[in-house]
Amino acid sequence: SVIASRERISRRRTLAYCLNMSRIVADIHSAGWTWADCKPANFLCVKNDRLRALDFEGAFKIGATNPLEMRTPHYSPPKRDGGNPPSDDLFALGACFAQLVTRKVFPPKPHILLKRRGKWLRLPARLAELTRKLRNPDPNSRPSARSVEHILKEVLLSEPRARRRARRV
């Protein structure tokens, strides 16, 4: 509903949502699972704009074969790597970022729209670059969700509001 609404989302809140999504996917992967249904509709926004993951019926252990072979159009990569199922979650994570930034019902295909919208919102170029890397057609070229989480933490800490708060503490 956040994506579909016309409510303005601040740059900081957009980055926080992306950070939360990457943290959730990283935690799922570090627990030894592939989510297999990462998309904005499966993130529930709770108090303080925190996100929770929903809908795990398609999840399976890393190393096992996907028993349901579920694919959600627009969130599945064009080239799948059967030996690396978490890479499909990473592609979907990038699609979620693109969808959040552009506020489109489906993730945008052209990267240009994401860049244009990101500049208009004055989003850090690193977010567009991370999104592009996550949506890379080559499954082995996508960064891990944990590394995306660390990069987004750095980006958020470099935001002016966060720097002011850090100086006061």
Buried (B, 14 or more C-beta within 10 A) or exposed (E): EBBEEEEEBEBBEBBBBBBBBBBBBBBBBEEEBBBBBBBBBBBEBEEEEEBEBEBEEBBBEBEEEBEEEBBBEBBBBEEBBEEBBBBBBBBBBBBBBBBBBBBBEEBBEEEEBBBBBBEEBEBBEBBBEBBBBBBBEEBEEBBBBBBBBBBBBEBBEEBEEBEEEEEEE
